[in-house]
Amino acid sequence: MTRTANDPLRLAVLSSGGGTTLRNLLAKIDDEVLAARIDLVISSNPKAKGLDYATAAGIRTAVLERRAFADDAAYGQAVFGACREAGVELVVMAGFLKFAPIPPDFENRVMNIHPGLIPAFCGAGMYGHHVHQAVIDYGAKVSGCTVHFVDNQYDHGPIVVQSVVPVYDNDTADTLAARVFEAECQLYPEAINLYAQGRLELVGRRVHIRSDE
């Protein structure tokens, strides 16, 4: 199927937890800020709150628990097989905490948002409040968030866009998390829109953003 410039980008969202990123994307779509539609939500956790948000929005859901599969390869095949079957154009990770290897036909078609400035404070085990506490403990003066294409290493794929927020002397992991999440709510839809507009060009590890003129 060929999508015209006026068609919304078809998304699958992968979520494991509270679903706050999914909820933000749904709100941006409703507000016509994000030119996309979510056709599928996959969770690794049957109790994930994101499943409730998806059901309320009338979106198809699937629960794929890692323990049901023999290895990472089989798990990745199941996750991306479901995305392939749904006919989505871009897979968006939203707090998905399981490793699902990306098949060749989804290379550079999977995005993630990380609550830090990659390549700092990232990698295996660095997610959520672990990142924010590490930033504070290190004494960093700025933090932020990073949208990147996903490859088969944690937080390693090419960076699409980043946003910087200050770190204050009296910050806790919670207060810094709130400030970073506010930036995430703007940055992720922006990156997805750039993809939908065909304005992202990958040259080696560098993502060039073409002018919309």
C-alpha positions as CSV (number, residue, x, y, z in Angstrom):
1,M,0.0,0.0,0.0
2,T,1.3,3.4,-1.0
3,R,0.7,6.3,1.4
4,T,0.0,9.7,0.0
5,A,1.2,12.9,1.7
6,N,-2.3,13.4,3.3
7,D,-2.5,10.0,4.8
8,P,-1.6,9.5,8.4
9,L,1.5,7.5,9.2
10,R,0.5,4.0,10.4
11,L,2.1,3.2,13.7
12,A,2.6,0.3,16.1
13,V,3.4,1.2,19.6
14,L,5.4,-1.1,21.9
15,S,4.9,-0.5,25.6
16,S,5.6,-2.4,28.8
17,G,4.5,-0.1,31.7
18,G,2.5,2.9,32.6
19,G,1.6,4.0,29.1
20,T,2.3,7.7,29.6
21,T,4.1,8.0,26.2
22,L,1.3,6.2,24.4
23,R,-1.2,8.5,26.1
24,N,0.7,11.5,24.9
25,L,0.8,10.2,21.3
26,L,-2.9,9.6,21.4
27,A,-3.5,13.1,22.7
28,K,-1.3,14.6,20.0
29,I,-3.1,12.7,17.3
30,D,-6.5,13.9,18.7
31,D,-5.2,17.5,18.7
32,E,-4.1,17.0,15.0
33,V,-0.5,17.8,16.1
34,L,0.7,14.3,15.1
35,A,-0.1,13.2,11.6
36,A,-0.3,9.5,12.4
37,R,-2.7,6.8,13.5
38,I,-2.0,3.9,15.9
39,D,-3.1,0.6,14.4
40,L,-1.5,-1.8,17.0
41,V,-0.3,-1.7,20.6
42,I,2.0,-4.5,21.7
43,S,2.9,-5.1,25.3
44,S,5.3,-7.5,27.0
45,N,3.3,-7.1,30.2
46,P,-0.4,-8.2,30.4
47,K,-0.9,-5.7,33.2
48,A,0.5,-2.7,31.4
49,K,-1.6,0.4,31.6
50,G,-1.0,1.2,28.0
51,L,-3.3,-1.7,27.1
52,D,-6.1,0.1,28.8
53,Y,-5.4,3.3,26.9
54,A,-5.3,1.4,23.7
55,T,-8.6,-0.4,24.4
56,A,-10.3,2.8,25.3
57,A,-9.2,4.3,22.0
58,G,-10.4,1.3,20.0
59,I,-6.9,0.2,19.1
60,R,-6.0,-3.5,18.5
61,T,-3.7,-4.9,21.2
62,A,-1.5,-7.9,21.6
63,V,0.3,-9.2,24.7
64,L,3.6,-11.0,23.9
65,E,5.4,-12.1,27.0
66,R,9.1,-12.9,26.6
67,R,8.9,-16.0,28.7
68,A,6.6,-17.6,26.1
69,F,9.4,-17.7,23.6
70,A,12.5,-19.9,23.4
71,D,15.0,-17.0,22.7
72,D,15.4,-13.4,21.7
73,A,15.2,-14.3,18.0
74,A,11.9,-16.0,18.4
75,Y,10.6,-13.1,20.4
76,G,11.6,-10.6,17.8
77,Q,10.0,-12.6,15.1
78,A,6.7,-12.6,17.0
79,V,6.8,-8.9,17.8
80,F,7.7,-7.7,14.3
81,G,5.5,-10.4,12.7
82,A,2.5,-8.8,14.4
83,C,3.7,-5.4,13.2
84,R,4.1,-6.7,9.6
85,E,0.7,-8.3,9.7
86,A,-0.9,-5.0,10.8
87,G,0.7,-3.2,7.9
88,V,2.4,-0.5,10.0
89,E,5.0,1.8,8.5
90,L,6.8,2.8,11.7
91,V,7.2,1.0,15.1
92,V,7.4,3.3,18.1
93,M,8.9,2.1,21.3
94,A,7.3,3.7,24.4
95,G,8.9,2.2,27.5
96,F,9.3,-1.3,26.0
97,L,11.6,-3.1,28.3
98,K,12.3,-6.4,26.4
99,F,14.9,-7.0,23.7
100,A,13.3,-7.9,20.4
101,P,15.8,-8.2,17.5
102,I,14.8,-6.1,14.5
103,P,14.5,-8.0,11.2
104,P,15.9,-6.5,8.0
105,D,12.6,-5.2,6.7
106,F,12.2,-3.1,9.8
107,E,15.7,-1.6,9.8
108,N,15.4,2.2,10.3
109,R,11.7,1.8,10.8
110,V,11.8,1.6,14.6
111,M,12.1,4.6,16.9
112,N,12.7,4.9,20.6
113,I,12.8,7.8,23.0
114,H,15.4,7.7,25.8
115,P,15.1,10.0,28.9
116,G,18.7,11.2,28.6
117,L,21.2,12.7,26.1
118,I,22.7,9.7,24.3
119,P,25.5,8.6,24.4
120,A,25.6,9.6,28.1
121,F,23.6,7.7,30.7
122,C,22.3,5.0,28.4
123,G,22.7,1.3,27.7
124,A,21.4,-1.9,29.3
125,G,19.7,-1.2,32.6
126,M,19.5,2.6,32.1
127,Y,15.9,3.4,31.8
128,G,13.3,5.5,33.7
129,H,14.4,6.8,37.1
130,H,17.7,4.9,36.9
131,V,18.7,7.5,34.2
132,H,17.6,10.5,36.2
133,Q,19.3,9.4,39.4
134,A,22.5,8.7,37.6
135,V,22.4,12.2,36.0
136,I,22.0,13.8,39.5
137,D,24.6,11.6,41.1
138,Y,27.1,12.4,38.5
139,G,26.5,16.2,38.9
140,A,25.5,16.8,35.3
141,K,24.2,20.4,34.7
142,V,21.9,19.4,31.8
143,S,19.9,16.4,30.8
144,G,17.2,15.8,28.3
145,C,15.8,13.3,25.9
146,T,16.9,11.6,22.6
147,V,14.8,10.1,19.8
148,H,16.8,7.6,17.9
149,F,16.4,4.8,15.4
150,V,16.6,1.4,17.1
151,D,19.2,-1.2,16.2
152,N,20.1,-4.4,17.9
153,Q,22.1,-2.7,20.7
154,Y,20.7,-0.8,23.6
155,D,20.4,2.9,23.0
156,H,22.9,2.7,20.1
157,G,21.0,3.5,16.9
158,P,21.4,6.8,14.9
159,I,20.1,9.9,16.7
160,V,17.2,11.7,15.1
161,V,16.6,14.6,17.5
162,Q,17.5,15.7,21.0
163,S,16.1,18.2,23.5
164,V,18.0,19.6,26.5
165,V,16.7,20.5,29.9
166,P,18.5,22.0,32.9
167,V,19.4,20.0,36.0
168,Y,18.9,22.1,39.2
169,D,20.8,21.7,42.5
170,N,17.6,20.7,44.4
171,D,16.4,18.2,41.8
172,T,15.3,14.7,42.7
173,A,14.9,11.9,40.2
174,D,11.2,12.6,40.3
175,T,11.4,16.4,39.6
176,L,14.0,15.8,36.8
177,A,11.9,13.0,35.3
178,A,8.9,15.4,35.1
179,R,10.9,18.1,33.3
180,V,12.4,15.5,30.9
181,F,9.0,14.0,30.2
182,E,7.6,17.4,29.4
183,A,10.3,17.7,26.7
184,E,9.6,14.1,25.5
185,C,6.0,15.0,24.9
186,Q,7.0,17.6,22.4
187,L,10.1,15.8,20.9
188,Y,8.7,12.4,20.0
189,P,5.7,13.7,18.0
190,E,8.1,16.0,16.2
191,A,10.4,13.1,15.2
192,I,7.5,11.0,14.1
193,N,6.2,13.8,11.9
194,L,9.6,14.3,10.3
195,Y,9.6,10.6,9.4
196,A,6.0,10.8,8.1
197,Q,7.1,13.8,5.9
198,G,10.0,11.8,4.5
199,R,12.4,14.4,5.8
200,L,14.9,12.1,7.5
201,E,17.9,10.9,5.5
202,L,20.4,8.5,7.1
203,V,24.0,8.9,6.0
204,G,26.1,6.4,8.0
205,R,25.3,7.1,11.6
206,R,24.1,10.7,11.0
207,V,20.5,11.5,10.4
208,H,20.1,14.6,8.2
209,I,16.8,16.5,8.4
210,R,15.8,17.9,5.0
211,S,14.1,21.2,4.6
212,D,10.4,21.1,4.2
213,E,10.5,23.7,1.5
